[in-house]
Amino acid sequence: MEYEEIKKLTDAELAEKISGERIMLGKLKLQHGVSPIENPMRVRSQRKLVARLLTELNDRKHNAGAPNNVAEKKESQKPEAKTKTKAKSK
């Protein structure tokens, strides 16, 4: 599944897809543990797919309240101007 396809999924579809892919990963691991599967790279690709899905879900959670405009992001990330204060010596 391409990243662009993942981005098009809704949050509910994404959560459903994650649970389904995790079950599939568990089954693959079990099959591979019992007897070697024909293509062991399937386990790796399945694990990476689950990671991609989780990454997208977490990005959506963290960016839910974030501004959509890049200029707004830059403005909100600018540090406030600090005034220098001189330490008093006795």
Protein Blocks (a to p, Z undefined) as FASTA:
>chain_A
ZZklmmmpcfklmmmmmmmmmmmmmmmmmmmmmpccfblmlmmmmmmmmmmmmmmmmmmm
mmmmpcfbfklmmmmmpccdddddddddZZ
